[in-house]
Amino acid sequence: MNKLVSVITRTQNRPLFLREAVRSVATQTYPNIELIVINDGGPNCEQLVREESTGHIQQFTYKQIEQQSGRSHAANIGLGSCNGEFIIFLDDDDWFLPEHIEKLVRSIESHPDSLVAYTAIQCVDSEKKKLAIQFKTPFNPILLIASNYIPIHAALFSKKLLQLGCRIDESLEVYEDWDFWIQASMLTHFLFVDGFSAIYRISDDSGFGVNADSQMAYNSSLILFNKWLPCLPQDKLSDLMRCVQKNFVNEQLLQNKDQDITNKDLAITHKDQEISNLDVEIIHKDQKISNLDVEITHKDQEI
């Protein structure tokens, strides 16, 4: 029997994006899906959701918040509305590839000791062209505290996490998903399922995460680090520092390689300029030779 999966989509004022997102849920290969759309203060779009809730969406719930309450509050309303045994978020500007949910459900069912399974995510720009940015880091709970490498729609999780007390922290304006994954990582091991099966849109019109406002991101980072760093035992804190140091060393190596490439590019540019100057000299020499040929021709005619 295929267990019910609840998909939570937060939206506000992006009907074109929302239609794509809902359509990607409707075309999933997994056959038992519940869609929950939380509209956080935007124009009512229930009819749009109703039109697109076909295919394998067995039922949908639409909730309209009249005054904007924030991403985190909207997420908790969605979590409180779930009937599925498994839950996954999908923000309105992103979308699933057809096999996404089935792949994650089958993986987590094969490993009942894990309550979270996630996969790789491909990033695209506003024109849906692939970007170099990809999320495909295998699970490392220490690295997760230092860096959020799991986009919110990459992971499917068991409803048991909610029974164990996991919720979205509404004091966070952004990074609420990162905080949620840290909560979950304290309770269970995450399965990483290789292969890309969902798309993360990065553009001026997309959500937070990569494009987060710098001050908002800074404030939320402080809340998050102050919340979780004191909870780490000494050995985990030491592991975290080693992880940060290793990343620093790797960044330095990359910077050095980038500088080497820049220096080589400059050397090539100089060589190209020298060749260009030589080409100009050759042109001048050829012109002189041509002029001399003309003079010789005139002399021959005189002779």
C-alpha positions in Angstrom: 0.0 0.0 0.0 1.3 3.5 -0.9 1.4 5.6 2.2 0.0 9.2 1.9 2.6 11.9 1.2 1.7 15.5 2.2 3.2 18.2 0.1 3.2 21.7 1.7 3.5 24.7 -0.7 3.7 28.2 0.7 2.8 31.0 -1.7 2.0 34.7 -1.7 1.7 36.5 -5.0 3.3 34.4 -7.8 0.5 32.6 -9.7 2.6 31.6 -12.7 5.3 30.0 -10.4 2.6 28.4 -8.3 0.9 26.8 -11.3 4.2 25.2 -12.3 4.9 24.0 -8.8 1.4 22.4 -8.4 1.6 20.9 -11.8 4.9 19.2 -10.9 3.2 17.6 -7.9 0.2 16.4 -10.0 2.6 14.7 -12.5 4.5 12.7 -9.9 4.9 9.0 -10.5 4.0 8.4 -6.8 0.2 7.7 -6.7 -0.9 8.9 -3.3 -0.3 12.6 -2.6 -2.1 15.3 -0.5 -1.3 18.9 -1.5 -1.6 21.6 1.1 -1.3 25.2 -0.2 -0.8 28.0 2.4 -1.3 31.5 0.9 0.4 34.0 3.1 -1.5 37.2 2.6 -1.5 37.2 -1.2 -4.5 37.3 -3.6 -6.7 34.3 -3.4 -5.6 31.5 -5.7 -7.7 28.6 -4.7 -9.2 28.2 -8.1 -5.8 27.9 -9.7 -4.8 25.2 -7.2 -8.1 23.4 -7.9 -7.5 23.5 -11.6 -4.0 22.0 -11.4 -4.8 19.5 -8.6 -5.2 16.5 -10.9 -3.2 13.4 -11.6 -1.8 11.8 -8.5 -3.0 14.5 -6.1 -5.7 12.6 -4.2 -6.8 15.6 -2.2 -5.9 19.2 -1.6 -6.2 21.7 1.2 -6.1 25.4 0.6 -5.7 27.9 3.4 -5.8 31.7 3.0 -4.0 33.9 5.5 -5.6 37.3 5.2 -2.6 39.3 6.6 1.0 38.2 5.8 2.3 36.3 8.8 5.8 35.2 7.5 7.3 32.2 5.9 7.9 30.3 9.2 4.3 30.8 10.5 2.9 29.7 7.1 5.1 26.5 7.3 3.8 25.6 10.7 0.2 26.0 9.6 1.1 23.6 6.8 2.6 21.1 9.1 -0.4 21.3 11.4 -2.7 20.4 8.4 -0.8 17.3 7.2 -2.5 13.9 7.1 0.3 12.1 5.4 2.7 9.6 6.9 5.5 11.4 5.0 5.8 15.2 4.4 7.8 17.3 2.0 7.9 21.1 1.4 7.8 22.7 -2.1 7.9 26.5 -2.3 6.0 28.0 -5.1 9.0 29.0 -7.2 10.6 25.5 -7.3 9.4 22.3 -8.8 9.8 18.5 -8.7 10.8 16.2 -11.5 8.3 13.3 -11.9 10.2 10.6 -10.0 11.2 12.9 -7.0 8.6 11.8 -4.4 8.6 8.1 -5.3 12.4 7.9 -5.2 12.5 9.4 -1.7 9.6 7.3 -0.3 11.1 4.0 -1.6 14.4 5.0 0.0 13.0 5.8 3.4 10.8 2.7 3.4 13.9 0.6 2.8 15.7 2.2 5.8 13.1 2.4 8.5 15.7 3.6 11.1 16.0 6.9 9.2 13.3 9.5 9.4 14.6 11.8 6.6 15.7 11.1 3.0 17.0 13.8 0.6 18.5 14.0 -2.8 20.5 16.2 -5.1 19.0 19.5 -6.4 19.8 21.3 -9.7 19.7 25.1 -9.7 18.5 27.2 -12.7 18.1 30.9 -13.4 15.0 32.9 -14.2 15.1 31.5 -17.8 15.3 27.9 -16.5 18.9 27.6 -17.7 21.1 25.3 -15.6 23.5 27.1 -13.3 26.8 25.8 -11.9 25.2 25.7 -8.4 24.2 22.2 -7.3 23.3 20.7 -4.0 24.5 17.2 -3.7 26.4 16.9 -0.4 26.2 13.5 1.4 24.9 13.7 5.0 27.2 15.1 7.6 25.5 16.4 10.8 28.4 18.5 11.8 28.7 20.2 8.4 24.9 20.8 8.6 25.4 23.1 11.6 28.1 25.1 9.7 26.3 25.2 6.3 22.8 24.5 5.0 23.3 22.2 2.1 19.8 20.7 2.0 17.2 22.8 0.1 13.8 22.6 1.6 12.2 20.6 -1.2 15.2 18.1 -1.4 14.0 16.2 1.7 11.1 13.9 2.5 10.6 13.2 6.2 8.4 11.1 8.4 5.6 12.6 10.4 7.2 11.0 13.4 9.5 14.0 13.5 6.5 16.2 14.4 5.5 13.8 17.2 9.1 14.1 18.5 8.7 17.9 18.7 10.2 19.2 15.5 8.6 22.5 14.4 9.6 25.5 12.3 11.2 28.2 14.5 9.0 31.3 13.9 11.7 33.7 15.3 13.6 33.1 12.0 12.7 35.2 9.0 14.9 33.0 6.8 16.9 29.8 7.2 13.8 28.3 9.0 14.4 25.1 6.9 18.0 24.9 7.9 17.0 25.1 11.6 14.4 22.4 11.0 17.0 20.1 9.5 19.3 20.7 12.4 16.5 19.7 14.8 15.9 16.6 12.8 19.6 15.7 12.6 19.6 15.6 16.4 17.0 12.8 16.3 17.8 10.7 13.2 20.3 9.9 10.5 19.5 11.3 7.0 19.6 9.2 3.9 21.3 10.8 0.9 19.8 9.5 -2.4 22.1 10.2 -5.3 20.8 11.8 -8.5 19.0 15.1 -9.3 15.2 15.0 -9.2 14.1 18.5 -8.3 14.8 22.1 -9.4 15.7 25.2 -7.4 15.0 28.5 -9.2 17.4 31.3 -8.4 16.3 34.7 -9.6 15.2 38.1 -8.4 11.6 36.7 -8.1 12.5 33.6 -6.3 12.5 32.9 -2.5 15.2 33.3 0.1 18.1 30.8 0.6 20.7 31.7 -2.0 19.3 35.2 -2.6 18.5 36.0 1.1 18.7 39.7 2.1 22.1 40.2 3.7 20.8 41.8 7.0 17.9 39.4 7.3 20.3 36.5 6.7 22.8 37.8 9.2 20.1 38.2 11.9 18.7 34.7 11.3 22.2 33.2 11.3 22.9 34.7 14.7 19.7 33.3 16.1 20.5 29.9 14.7 24.1 29.7 15.8 23.2 31.0 19.3 20.5 28.4 19.5 22.5 25.3 18.4 26.2 25.9 19.3 25.6 25.7 23.1 23.8 22.3 22.5 26.9 20.6 21.1 29.0 18.3 23.3 32.7 19.1 23.4 33.6 16.4 20.9 31.0 17.6 18.4 32.1 21.2 18.8 35.7 20.1 18.1 34.5 18.3 15.0 32.7 21.5 13.9 35.8 23.6 14.3 37.9 21.1 12.3 35.2 21.1 9.6 35.3 24.9 9.5 39.1 24.9 9.4 39.1 22.3 6.6 36.7 24.4 4.6 38.9 27.5 5.2 42.0 25.6 3.9 40.1 24.4 0.9 38.9 28.0 0.2 42.5 29.2 0.4 43.6 26.6 -2.0 40.9 27.5 -4.4 41.8 31.2 -4.1 45.4 30.4 -4.8 44.4 28.3 -7.9 42.2 31.2 -9.0 45.1 33.6 -8.6 47.3 31.2 -10.6 44.7 31.1 -13.4 44.4 34.9 -13.3 48.2 35.3 -13.6 48.3 32.9 -16.5 45.5 34.7 -18.2 47.4 38.0 -17.8 50.5 36.4 -19.2 48.5 35.1 -22.2 47.0 38.6 -22.7 50.5 40.1 -22.7 51.7 37.5 -25.2 48.6 38.2 -27.4 49.4 41.9 -27.2 53.0 41.2 -28.3 51.8 39.1 -31.2 49.3 41.8 -32.1 52.2 44.4 -32.1 54.3 42.1 -34.3 51.4 41.7 -36.7 51.2 45.5 -37.0 54.9 45.7 -37.6 54.6 43.0 -40.3 51.8 44.9 -41.9 54.0 48.1 -42.0 56.9 46.1 -43.4 54.6 44.6 -46.1 53.4 48.1 -46.9 57.0 49.4 -47.3 57.8 46.4 -49.5 54.7 47.1 -51.6 55.7 50.8 -51.9 59.2 49.7 -53.0 57.7 47.4 -55.6 55.7 50.3 -57.0 58.9 52.4 -57.2 60.8 49.6 -58.9 58.0 49.3 -61.4 58.1 53.0 -62.2 61.9 52.9 -62.6 61.6 49.9 -64.9 59.1 51.8 -67.0 61.5 54.9 -67.1 64.4 52.6 -68.1 
